Amino acid sequence: MVRSQLILMEGLPSTGKSTNAGILLTQLERNGHKAWWVHEVARPHPVLFFYEAYMENHEYDAFITRHPHAAATLESFIIRRNRSVGIDLLELEWHHLDQLGSEAYHGLCQYDVWKFSLERYKKAALAKWEHFVQQQMQSDEIVILDSSIFQFQIYSFILADAPLTELLPFIEQLYAIIAPLHPSLVYLHREDTNDTIDYMIQDRGTAFLERIWERDRHRPYYANRPEGAEGYKMFLRDYGTYAKALFDSTPFAKLALDIKDGKWNEYVDALLRFVDLSDVAPIEANYPNRIYYNAVLNQSIAIKNGQLITPDGGSKRIIPLSASEFRLHDMPVSIRLQDNAIHIGGEQLCERWTATGTVFAAQQ
């Protein structure tokens, strides 16, 4: 019997967090549990901040005083918490920009959490985690949080050039907040971080490392460090050091899996034993090879040999949930075949094609 109401899936990039979170979600459901997988870039995210404006209540009230016309638009999707509000900036940009206007939009963007100082980020993060736990204490579902308690926090602190001694007490505060959910932690890693860097280059290419460095190059961490891919490699080595220290300090049930040898069947068996789940086989299902198109997005997806081909060319294995509904193996997005079309459901991510309710019509 699974006791945890919260399973934390952690590890450096390219260690299989999302794939194994998907396996956990599938097996929890097949074993009769109600479960919710929160992907790293889920939108809106219950504990992290991706394209989200965070405002304390008094700041939001002042904003509405300055822009009274914005109230009706924002009230349709604003997220209210105890002492603050969250605003999905992608939802706003994609669907409500004309009603809001550029001046009000740019005003909200000043509250994008990615622009916050580390001190203000910590305050916002603690409040958001507290609200999440309050909500989940009223639920009987098991939540899988992917890349939330280690990865996002490590990125936030290292990019601010904050030492491990500053991160550790913050994580201890998060541990105290989530304790009522009886959390457990799964940490996927390669003992030598350089092995993960080598795998990442093989899997994603050096250009990926350069893009991440380019995105973050103006953050304090990179002020006196190498440029380009070499700078990001240094970041990842520091990440590995921080993550090991956080794992060692974790006070609740935890499992570390060294994945260097690539024996994934063994790792999955160990994962399922850790959470006390049986390995239940999937149902049989068929899905025709076909291309589907959405005119609004001007994007296509395709089903080909049991894989969903995403608009950017990614290949996602299809996991059957029923005869007509399926989920993708490494993201909590579901697809439903109905009326000669694919209907997108499940959890929406920061990629626009994953928005709930998006429909892709079959092409002749």
Phi, psi and omega in degrees: 000128179286122180267325183296137167266356183216120176246122183260122181253117187227165179152163177298164170305146179070032173246005174089023182299310185293318179300316182284331171297321177297319177298316179299313180301312182299315182287327173300313180295317180293336176271008173091014180261147170277124187221156181220118176262119176261106180292156180308319182250034173299151183221120353286153183261135185286340181229341181255178183229101171238116180054046179235131170272129179245124181227134170291157188305320181291329177290320178294317179300319179293323178297315180294326175298321179284329184229069186299332180293342184283342187302311184297320180294311186290327183297341182286341181215006179296148178253115181264131176243196186296307185234015186207173174229154174239141181231121179287107185289333176289316176303318180295313182295319186283328191233346189227010187295321181297318180291324185282318183091153187292324182295313179293321179299312180295329175297318178293323182298339177293344179258012173300125188297334178298342179266357184287152166294162180299322181295317180289324177301314182301318180296315180294319182295315180300319179296321182289318176297321178299316180296319178301312181295319177303317180293316185287338176294341178267003186242156176256011181273157174261127183256133171255117176256121185259120172065031189258312188271336174258295194301308184296321181290319178298314177303312184299318184279316181295317180297333174278002181061035179271140182285163177302326180295340175272328180288317186304311179294331176293315178297324177299325175295319178295319177303318180294322181294317186274354184308322181298343180270006180050059187290159170224156188233134172244124183240111178266130185203165164246131188307320176262115182302332178298330176294322177292321177299316179299318179296318181299318179295318178296320185277320188246344180090154179299330180301328178296314179299320180294323179295317180295319177298317181298320179299321189251007191301335183270002178283155185306326183305322188271005185301320183233037180234167184301157178270164171066211185301324181295324177295319180290327175299319178297318177302314183295324177295319176295320176305311181301320178296314179297315184297319179298319179296320179293319179299314181299330183273353184295126188268001184240184184305133184210152180224125174253128178241114175277113190261013187305321185280353176069026180271072192293328177298320178293320181294319179294319176302316179295321179297314182292324176296320182300320181261007174061054178239145171277152177272101183264129184290154179285162173284162176277138179205152178237144178217128186286145173292126183193158176255140181232145189226140173244117186289325181297316180275344187055047181227152178239148167233164182214150169256126183214112175053048176078012178238147169262126177265117185280168181303332180267010176092001178292152182244121184240124178294139183267127179252116182288133173256329177203188180294337184234357182235139186220161175233157179270147194292332184235020171208145185279036178266133178251154176232137180238126178272116182204138175053045175062034182208163172255126178253126183274134178215204182074219181264129178273142181249189182283351173277130191296328183294343181274359183301133180303132179095351177295138183238131174247119183274143179295141177263146181286000000 
